Amino acid sequence: MDSLIRRGLEDIKPYEPGRPISLVEKELGITKAIKLASNESPYGPFPEVIEAMKAKLSNLNRYPDGGSTFLREKIAEKLDVPLKNIMVGHGSNELLRLIANVLLNPEDEAVAASPSFIVYPTVVKLMNAKLIEVPLKAHRHDLQAMSDAITKRTKIVFICNPNNPTGTIVTKGEVDSFMESIPDKVVVVFDEAYYELVRDESYPSGLDYINGKNPVVVLRTFSKVHGLAGCRVGYGIAPDFIVEAVNKVREPFNVNSVGQAAAIRSLDCEDKVEERSRLNYEGLRYLYSEFERLGLKYIPSHANFVLVDIGVDDRLASKELMKRGVIVRSGDIFGYPNYLRVTVGTPDENARFIAELEGVRKTLLEGALR
């Protein structure tokens, strides 16, 4: 029966999401587990957003607005961008797939950093195109090397900024130089899922380049600081020819009614978004101080997660932490063995992670010394 499956899918690895709390508790027979594995917000939707979601529940017998019209209008107003340049997706992941669908032919190439967001290889291979992966340099995008990797076959360059899984950024000066160096017809996709959390003044907005010589797509999401990961709402700003092509191939009702209402209301919560960003910054500083106390190296992050070198087997450590009710991601899946990627949680969750990490490291180190 394998012969019935389309050729090319054999090289695609299924996405491995972080384990849900309820499933971990059921399998391990534990309670009060915390999840610091999927770069979600530790806080729920804003109160007024929850009210907007509730107001939609009695109308779920009706299909949602297939064009996400009011949400697109709200985004266009907030960003001062023409409505024709806004597209909305079932998370920014769907938009990545749709962009690949409409741009890539089997003979085409795309360029991305490595390691970076693991969806890029999937969407490129899905079109039987070739992904050129350029190693990070000091945990950051090597934009010069990425520019050098562009060929006549290159259609797309993905820039994940901040980068997942490292949390690092490239600066405006670096991006300016990169944009000047690449051919005109290469589409540059700025994946900015964590942009609201960045507090570095050198950080560029992909919107700065939308009227330049290259076609530019800027992708953002409501899954992170807005606390709406369960609603799956993302959006993109792109040239109208890309938006028009995406609308030809996307599902007719790709964003549900509750998600649209939540996103619209959440866009009015700018002060609360800033407060969430501040709490995240404080959480990172707490984790850094504890890592330094424990003598652990880490990669300073501009997102809501951090990679930390725990000095012991990361897979064993993540399994032991899970038994203790703390769900994190092992770094080996990103090419960082002996690292853990931990999402910033609430102050109590961060403190619990550190306490459990100390215990797990002690257990594993004593076992290694015996």
C-alpha positions as CSV (number, residue, x, y, z in Angstrom):
1,M,0.0,0.0,0.0
2,D,3.0,2.3,0.4
3,S,3.1,2.6,-3.3
4,L,-0.1,4.6,-3.2
5,I,1.5,7.5,-1.3
6,R,2.9,10.3,-3.4
7,R,6.6,10.2,-3.9
8,G,8.6,12.8,-1.9
9,L,6.7,12.4,1.4
10,E,9.2,9.8,2.7
11,D,11.6,12.6,3.5
12,I,9.1,14.6,5.6
13,K,9.2,14.1,9.3
14,P,5.9,14.6,11.2
15,Y,5.8,17.6,13.5
16,E,6.3,16.6,17.1
17,P,4.3,19.0,19.3
18,G,4.9,19.4,23.0
19,R,2.9,16.8,25.1
20,P,-0.4,18.1,26.4
21,I,-0.7,18.5,30.2
22,S,-3.8,16.3,30.3
23,L,-2.1,13.4,28.4
24,V,1.0,13.5,30.5
25,E,-1.0,13.5,33.7
26,K,-3.0,10.5,32.5
27,E,-0.1,8.5,31.3
28,L,2.1,9.1,34.3
29,G,-0.6,9.2,37.0
30,I,0.4,12.6,38.2
31,T,-1.4,15.9,38.8
32,K,-0.6,19.6,38.7
33,A,1.8,19.2,35.8
34,I,3.1,22.4,34.1
35,K,3.9,22.8,30.4
36,L,7.0,24.8,29.4
37,A,7.5,23.1,26.1
38,S,5.6,24.8,23.3
39,N,6.4,28.5,23.6
40,E,2.8,29.3,24.6
41,S,1.8,32.1,26.8
42,P,1.5,31.0,30.5
43,Y,-1.5,33.3,30.7
44,G,-4.9,33.0,29.1
45,P,-6.7,35.4,26.7
46,F,-7.3,38.9,28.1
47,P,-10.7,39.1,30.0
48,E,-12.4,41.3,27.3
49,V,-11.2,38.8,24.7
50,I,-12.9,35.9,26.5
51,E,-16.2,37.9,26.5
52,A,-15.9,38.5,22.8
53,M,-15.4,34.7,22.3
54,K,-18.4,33.9,24.5
55,A,-20.6,36.2,22.4
56,K,-19.9,34.0,19.3
57,L,-20.8,30.7,20.9
58,S,-24.5,30.9,20.2
59,N,-23.9,31.4,16.5
60,L,-21.6,28.4,15.9
61,N,-24.3,26.8,13.8
62,R,-23.2,29.3,11.1
63,Y,-20.1,29.2,9.0
64,P,-17.5,31.9,9.8
65,D,-16.8,34.8,7.5
66,G,-14.8,33.1,4.9
67,G,-12.7,36.1,4.1
68,S,-12.1,37.1,7.8
69,T,-13.2,40.5,6.6
70,F,-13.5,42.4,9.9
71,L,-10.2,40.9,11.2
72,R,-8.4,41.9,8.1
73,E,-9.8,45.4,8.3
74,K,-8.7,45.7,11.9
75,I,-5.2,44.5,11.1
76,A,-5.0,46.9,8.1
77,E,-6.1,49.8,10.3
78,K,-3.6,48.9,13.1
79,L,-0.6,48.5,10.7
80,D,-1.6,51.2,8.2
81,V,-1.4,48.7,5.4
82,P,-3.8,48.4,2.5
83,L,-6.5,45.7,3.0
84,K,-5.6,44.0,-0.2
85,N,-2.2,43.1,1.3
86,I,-3.6,41.3,4.4
87,M,-4.2,37.5,4.6
88,V,-5.3,35.5,7.5
89,G,-4.7,31.8,8.3
90,H,-5.3,28.9,10.6
91,G,-2.1,30.0,12.5
92,S,0.9,31.3,10.6
93,N,1.8,27.7,10.0
94,E,-1.0,27.4,7.5
95,L,0.2,30.6,5.8
96,L,3.7,29.2,5.5
97,R,2.3,26.1,3.7
98,L,0.1,28.2,1.4
99,I,3.0,30.5,0.5
100,A,5.0,27.4,-0.5
101,N,2.0,26.1,-2.4
102,V,1.7,29.2,-4.6
103,L,5.4,30.0,-5.1
104,L,7.4,26.8,-5.3
105,N,7.7,24.5,-8.3
106,P,9.6,21.1,-8.1
107,E,12.7,22.7,-9.6
108,D,12.8,25.7,-7.2
109,E,14.9,26.2,-4.1
110,A,14.3,28.0,-0.8
111,V,16.9,29.1,1.7
112,A,16.6,29.0,5.5
113,A,18.8,29.0,8.6
114,S,19.5,25.8,10.4
115,P,18.3,25.1,13.0
116,S,15.3,27.3,12.6
117,F,11.5,26.7,12.6
118,I,11.0,23.1,11.7
119,V,7.9,23.8,9.5
120,Y,10.1,25.3,6.7
121,P,11.6,22.0,5.6
122,T,8.1,20.4,5.6
123,V,6.4,23.0,3.4
124,V,9.3,23.1,0.9
125,K,9.5,19.3,0.6
126,L,5.8,19.1,0.3
127,M,6.1,20.9,-3.1
128,N,9.1,18.7,-4.1
129,A,11.3,21.7,-4.0
130,K,14.8,21.9,-2.4
131,L,15.6,23.6,0.9
132,I,19.1,25.0,1.2
133,E,19.9,25.1,5.0
134,V,22.6,27.5,6.1
135,P,24.1,26.8,9.5
136,L,23.7,29.4,12.2
137,K,26.7,31.4,13.2
138,A,27.1,32.0,17.0
139,H,23.4,30.8,17.3
140,R,22.2,33.5,14.9
141,H,21.2,33.7,11.2
142,D,24.3,34.1,9.0
143,L,22.7,36.5,6.5
144,Q,25.9,36.8,4.5
145,A,26.1,33.0,4.0
146,M,22.3,32.9,3.3
147,S,22.8,35.5,0.6
148,D,25.7,33.5,-0.9
149,A,23.5,30.4,-0.9
150,I,21.0,32.1,-3.3
151,T,21.0,30.7,-6.9
152,K,19.0,31.3,-10.0
153,R,16.6,28.6,-8.7
154,T,15.9,30.4,-5.3
155,K,12.3,31.6,-4.9
156,I,12.1,32.1,-1.1
157,V,14.3,33.0,1.8
158,F,12.9,32.4,5.3
159,I,14.1,34.7,8.1
160,C,12.8,33.6,11.5
161,N,13.3,36.7,13.7
162,P,13.5,36.0,16.6
163,N,14.7,32.6,15.6
164,N,13.1,29.4,17.0
165,P,14.8,27.5,18.7
166,T,17.6,29.9,19.7
167,G,15.6,33.1,20.5
168,T,18.3,35.2,18.7
169,I,17.7,38.1,16.4
170,V,19.3,39.7,13.4
171,T,19.6,43.5,13.5
172,K,18.2,46.2,11.2
173,G,21.7,46.9,9.9
174,E,22.3,43.3,9.0
175,V,18.9,42.9,7.3
176,D,19.4,46.2,5.4
177,S,22.7,44.8,4.0
178,F,21.1,41.4,3.2
179,M,18.2,43.0,1.3
180,E,20.5,45.1,-0.8
181,S,22.6,42.0,-1.7
182,I,19.9,39.6,-3.0
183,P,18.3,39.4,-6.5
184,D,15.1,41.4,-7.0
185,K,12.7,38.5,-7.6
186,V,13.5,36.5,-4.4
187,V,10.6,36.5,-2.0
188,V,11.8,37.2,1.6
189,V,9.5,35.8,4.3
190,F,10.0,37.4,7.7
191,D,8.5,35.1,10.3
192,E,7.9,37.3,13.3
193,A,5.9,35.1,15.7
194,Y,7.6,36.6,18.7
195,Y,8.1,40.2,17.6
196,E,5.9,41.7,20.4
197,L,8.4,40.3,23.0
198,V,11.6,41.8,21.6
199,R,12.9,44.7,23.6
200,D,16.1,45.4,21.6
201,E,16.1,48.7,19.7
202,S,18.2,47.2,16.9
203,Y,15.4,44.8,16.0
204,P,13.9,45.5,12.6
205,S,10.3,45.1,11.6
206,G,9.7,43.2,8.4
207,L,7.2,45.9,7.5
208,D,10.1,48.3,6.9
209,Y,10.8,46.3,3.7
210,I,7.4,45.8,2.2
211,N,7.8,48.6,-0.3
212,G,11.4,47.7,-1.3
213,K,12.8,46.0,-4.4
214,N,12.0,42.5,-3.2
215,P,8.6,40.9,-2.6
216,V,8.3,40.7,1.2
217,V,5.9,38.6,3.3
218,V,5.6,39.4,7.1
219,L,4.0,36.7,9.2
220,R,2.7,37.2,12.7
221,T,0.4,35.3,15.1
222,F,-2.0,35.6,18.0
223,S,-0.7,32.3,19.5
224,K,2.1,33.8,21.6
225,V,1.8,37.0,23.7
226,H,-2.0,37.3,23.0
227,G,-2.5,33.9,24.6
228,L,-4.7,32.5,21.7
229,A,-2.7,29.4,20.7
230,G,-5.8,27.2,21.0
231,C,-7.7,29.4,18.5
232,R,-5.1,29.1,15.7
233,V,-5.1,32.6,14.2
234,G,-2.2,34.0,12.2
235,Y,-1.9,36.8,9.7
236,G,0.4,37.9,6.9
237,I,1.2,41.2,5.1
238,A,2.3,40.4,1.5
239,P,2.2,41.8,-2.0
240,D,-1.3,41.6,-3.5
241,F,-0.3,39.1,-6.1
242,I,0.7,36.6,-3.3
243,V,-2.4,37.3,-1.3
244,E,-4.6,36.7,-4.4
245,A,-2.8,33.4,-5.1
246,V,-3.1,32.3,-1.5
247,N,-6.8,33.0,-1.6
248,K,-7.2,30.6,-4.5
249,V,-5.8,27.6,-2.6
250,R,-6.7,28.2,1.0
251,E,-9.7,26.5,2.7
252,P,-12.9,28.6,2.3
253,F,-13.5,28.9,6.1
254,N,-9.9,28.5,7.4
255,V,-10.3,30.7,10.5
256,N,-13.2,29.9,12.8
257,S,-15.7,32.5,14.2
258,V,-14.5,32.4,17.8
259,G,-10.9,32.8,16.7
260,Q,-11.7,35.8,14.5
261,A,-13.7,37.5,17.3
262,A,-10.9,36.9,19.8
263,A,-8.2,38.3,17.5
264,I,-10.2,41.4,16.6
265,R,-10.7,42.2,20.3
266,S,-7.2,41.3,21.3
267,L,-5.8,43.9,18.9
268,D,-7.3,46.6,21.1
269,C,-5.3,45.4,24.1
270,E,-2.0,47.1,23.4
271,D,-1.3,48.0,27.0
272,K,-1.9,44.5,28.2
273,V,0.3,43.1,25.4
274,E,3.1,45.3,26.7
275,E,2.5,44.1,30.2
276,R,2.8,40.5,29.0
277,S,6.0,41.4,27.2
278,R,7.4,42.9,30.5
279,L,6.5,39.8,32.5
280,N,8.2,37.7,29.9
281,Y,11.3,39.8,30.1
282,E,11.4,39.5,33.9
283,G,10.9,35.8,33.6
284,L,13.9,35.5,31.3
285,R,16.0,37.5,33.7
286,Y,15.0,35.2,36.6
287,L,16.0,32.1,34.6
288,Y,19.3,33.6,33.5
289,S,20.2,34.4,37.2
290,E,19.3,30.9,38.2
291,F,21.3,29.3,35.4
292,E,24.3,31.4,36.3
293,R,23.9,30.3,40.0
294,L,23.9,26.7,38.8
295,G,26.9,27.3,36.5
296,L,24.9,26.6,33.3
297,K,25.5,28.1,30.0
298,Y,22.5,29.5,28.0
299,I,21.7,31.4,24.8
300,P,20.3,34.9,25.6
301,S,16.8,35.0,24.1
302,H,14.6,37.7,22.7
303,A,11.5,35.4,22.7
304,N,9.5,33.6,25.3
305,F,11.8,30.6,25.6
306,V,15.5,29.9,26.2
307,L,18.0,27.2,25.3
308,V,20.1,26.1,28.3
309,D,23.0,23.7,28.4
310,I,22.3,21.4,31.4
311,G,25.5,19.4,31.1
312,V,23.7,16.1,31.2
313,D,21.7,14.0,28.7
314,D,18.9,16.2,27.6
315,R,16.5,13.3,26.6
316,L,17.0,11.6,30.0
317,A,16.6,15.0,31.8
318,S,13.4,15.9,29.9
319,K,11.9,12.4,30.7
320,E,12.8,12.8,34.4
321,L,11.4,16.3,34.5
322,M,8.2,15.1,32.9
323,K,7.8,12.4,35.7
324,R,8.0,15.3,38.1
325,G,5.3,17.2,36.2
326,V,7.5,19.7,34.3
327,I,7.1,19.4,30.5
328,V,10.0,20.9,28.4
329,R,11.6,20.1,25.1
330,S,14.9,18.3,24.7
331,G,17.4,20.2,22.6
332,D,18.7,17.3,20.5
333,I,15.7,17.5,18.2
334,F,17.0,21.0,17.3
335,G,20.6,20.0,17.0
336,Y,21.5,21.1,20.5
337,P,22.3,17.9,22.5
338,N,22.6,18.4,26.3
339,Y,20.3,21.5,26.0
340,L,16.7,22.0,27.0
341,R,14.4,24.5,25.5
342,V,12.2,25.9,28.2
343,T,9.3,28.3,27.7
344,V,9.0,31.2,30.2
345,G,6.1,30.5,32.5
346,T,4.6,32.3,35.4
347,P,6.9,33.2,38.3
348,D,5.8,30.1,40.2
349,E,6.3,27.8,37.2
350,N,9.7,29.2,36.5
351,A,10.7,28.6,40.2
352,R,9.3,25.1,40.1
353,F,11.3,24.3,36.9
354,I,14.5,25.5,38.5
355,A,13.9,23.4,41.6
356,E,13.1,20.3,39.6
357,L,16.0,20.8,37.2
358,E,18.4,21.0,40.2
359,G,17.1,17.6,41.4
360,V,17.2,16.0,38.0
361,R,20.7,17.2,37.3
362,K,21.9,15.9,40.7
363,T,20.4,12.5,40.1
364,L,21.9,12.2,36.6
365,L,25.3,13.5,37.6
366,E,25.5,11.1,40.5
367,G,24.5,8.2,38.3
368,A,27.2,9.2,35.8
369,L,29.8,9.3,38.5
370,R,29.1,5.9,39.9
